[in-house]
């Protein structure tokens, strides 16, 4: 297959680059993309770490772009997932609600290759509990991207966290525009990061923020939440808060740790660590926002997963994280705190 290099008209052979001292070719992927994310895909294919060898999508824009890039186009994600020779399948279309049976078929077609998605479950966040998604052939579930632990600044935060020590409390905010990711995907990314410091919570208490009436006649309480606020309590008494939003603003993560070592905070790629007396321990300002931040995060996450640059969680740990997210969604709907063990029992994951 030919590799797409430029965002407009340059198509060339796969490039060689050096990753951690080892020469590697670009990661070759088959990508399903929604119309809203076509600009992000253009920025991604301009990055020499990634090679798009097949595309899919339901809009005319994706077909036109595939023709422009000289790569095959598919109208069905199951056909795209069967593309031979690619190293990963990437689903970049959070607005498209893939039914559970269709996603299961995509997982089967992907076989042992990573299936990376910006919408972690079928039907959006309110169907976390309503869909029972089998894992074909014991294969892994879809992995969310962008993935903060897979980013350089995410790894930098974890290294700083090791020096900081065990936090007593933490907060993670992952927000951005709706077309760039679902609340559920961002929720999973946040708890994946918190798991590095705190493990799994025992109890979660969640509240969803829904849009006001849009003139369609539906009540605000019936609408899909665009922001989720979660308080998570851990077995050892520690506490964390999570905000996952798909209600606008630029794609951003804000992480704060509090403990005996003071406060450690990261906004974008900036670090601000001050001790318990308020003295600066480490400070590095953020480089500021860029037009291709989301595309850069996606490319870096894809490469980290495919190349194994960051260890993935074992299957059981991934299912535990999904149970945490499902508990958050259940708590949002019942208005009551929910225990993770209860959700595990409901889903047969004890």
ChimeraX attribute file (.defattr): number of C-alpha atoms within 10 A of each C-alpha:
attribute: neighborCount
match mode: 1-to-1
recipient: residues
	/A:1	16
	/A:2	16
	/A:3	24
	/A:4	28
	/A:5	25
	/A:6	17
	/A:7	19
	/A:8	14
	/A:9	11
	/A:10	12
	/A:11	16
	/A:12	13
	/A:13	12
	/A:14	20
	/A:15	15
	/A:16	13
	/A:17	14
	/A:18	10
	/A:19	13
	/A:20	8
	/A:21	7
	/A:22	8
	/A:23	10
	/A:24	15
	/A:25	15
	/A:26	19
	/A:27	22
	/A:28	24
	/A:29	24
	/A:30	28
	/A:31	27
	/A:32	25
	/A:33	24
	/A:34	22
	/A:35	18
	/A:36	16
	/A:37	17
	/A:38	16
	/A:39	12
	/A:40	21
	/A:41	25
	/A:42	18
	/A:43	20
	/A:44	26
	/A:45	21
	/A:46	17
	/A:47	18
	/A:48	19
	/A:49	23
	/A:50	23
	/A:51	27
	/A:52	25
	/A:53	24
	/A:54	26
	/A:55	28
	/A:56	26
	/A:57	24
	/A:58	17
	/A:59	12
	/A:60	10
	/A:61	15
	/A:62	23
	/A:63	19
	/A:64	12
	/A:65	19
	/A:66	21
	/A:67	13
	/A:68	15
	/A:69	24
	/A:70	17
	/A:71	19
	/A:72	17
	/A:73	22
	/A:74	20
	/A:75	15
	/A:76	14
	/A:77	25
	/A:78	19
	/A:79	15
	/A:80	25
	/A:81	30
	/A:82	17
	/A:83	20
	/A:84	11
	/A:85	12
	/A:86	20
	/A:87	20
	/A:88	24
	/A:89	29
	/A:90	27
	/A:91	27
	/A:92	28
	/A:93	25
	/A:94	26
	/A:95	18
	/A:96	17
	/A:97	13
	/A:98	18
	/A:99	14
	/A:100	16
	/A:101	14
	/A:102	14
	/A:103	19
	/A:104	20
	/A:105	17
	/A:106	23
	/A:107	26
	/A:108	19
	/A:109	20
	/A:110	23
	/A:111	17
	/A:112	13
	/A:113	19
	/A:114	22
	/A:115	24
	/A:116	25
	/A:117	22
	/A:118	25
	/A:119	28
	/A:120	25
	/A:121	29
	/A:122	23
	/A:123	18
	/A:124	20
	/A:125	21
	/A:126	20
	/A:127	15
	/A:128	22
	/A:129	18
	/A:130	10
	/A:131	14
	/A:132	13
	/A:133	16
	/A:134	14
	/A:135	14
	/A:136	15
	/A:137	10
	/A:138	9
	/A:139	16
	/A:140	19
	/A:141	21
	/A:142	22
	/A:143	23
	/A:144	25
	/A:145	27
	/A:146	25
	/A:147	25
	/A:148	23
	/A:149	23
	/A:150	23
	/A:151	22
	/A:152	15
	/A:153	17
	/A:154	18
	/A:155	14
	/A:156	15
	/A:157	22
	/A:158	16
	/A:159	11
	/A:160	16
	/A:161	17
	/A:162	12
	/A:163	10
	/A:164	20
	/A:165	15
	/A:166	15
	/A:167	22
	/A:168	17
	/A:169	20
	/A:170	22
	/A:171	20
	/A:172	24
	/A:173	21
	/A:174	23
	/A:175	27
	/A:176	21
	/A:177	16
	/A:178	18
	/A:179	19
	/A:180	24
	/A:181	25
	/A:182	28
	/A:183	28
	/A:184	31
	/A:185	27
	/A:186	30
	/A:187	29
	/A:188	24
	/A:189	25
	/A:190	25
	/A:191	23
	/A:192	21
	/A:193	19
	/A:194	21
	/A:195	14
	/A:196	12
	/A:197	18
	/A:198	21
	/A:199	15
	/A:200	21
	/A:201	24
	/A:202	17
	/A:203	21
	/A:204	26
	/A:205	22
	/A:206	24
	/A:207	22
	/A:208	21
	/A:209	17
	/A:210	17
	/A:211	15
	/A:212	11
	/A:213	13
	/A:214	10
	/A:215	7
	/A:216	6
	/A:217	7
	/A:218	11
	/A:219	13
	/A:220	14
	/A:221	14
	/A:222	10
	/A:223	15
	/A:224	15
	/A:225	23
	/A:226	21
	/A:227	23
	/A:228	24
	/A:229	19
	/A:230	24
	/A:231	18
	/A:232	26
	/A:233	20
	/A:234	16
	/A:235	12
	/A:236	10
	/A:237	10
	/A:238	14
	/A:239	19
	/A:240	22
	/A:241	21
	/A:242	22
	/A:243	23
	/A:244	26
	/A:245	29
	/A:246	24
	/A:247	19
	/A:248	14
	/A:249	11
	/A:250	16
	/A:251	19
	/A:252	17
	/A:253	20
	/A:254	16
	/A:255	20
	/A:256	20
	/A:257	24
	/A:258	20
	/A:259	16
	/A:260	12
	/A:261	19
	/A:262	19
	/A:263	21
	/A:264	24
	/A:265	22
	/A:266	23
	/A:267	18
	/A:268	19
	/A:269	19
	/A:270	16
	/A:271	21
	/A:272	17
	/A:273	23
	/A:274	17
	/A:275	17
	/A:276	13
	/A:277	8
	/A:278	10
	/A:279	10
	/A:280	13
	/A:281	14
	/A:282	12
	/A:283	14
	/A:284	11
	/A:285	12
	/A:286	13
	/A:287	10
	/A:288	10
	/A:289	12
	/A:290	9
	/A:291	10
	/A:292	15
	/A:293	16
	/A:294	21
	/A:295	22
	/A:296	18
	/A:297	20
	/A:298	26
	/A:299	22
	/A:300	22
	/A:301	24
	/A:302	31
	/A:303	23
	/A:304	19
	/A:305	20
	/A:306	17
	/A:307	14
	/A:308	11
	/A:309	14
	/A:310	15
	/A:311	11
	/A:312	14
	/A:313	11
	/A:314	10
	/A:315	13
	/A:316	11
	/A:317	15
	/A:318	17
	/A:319	16
	/A:320	19
	/A:321	23
	/A:322	22
	/A:323	26
	/A:324	27
	/A:325	25
	/A:326	25
	/A:327	26
	/A:328	32
	/A:329	28
	/A:330	23
	/A:331	21
	/A:332	23
	/A:333	14
	/A:334	13
	/A:335	13
	/A:336	14
	/A:337	19
	/A:338	23
	/A:339	20
	/A:340	22
	/A:341	18
	/A:342	16
	/A:343	21
	/A:344	18
	/A:345	11
	/A:346	12
	/A:347	13
	/A:348	8
	/A:349	13
	/A:350	10
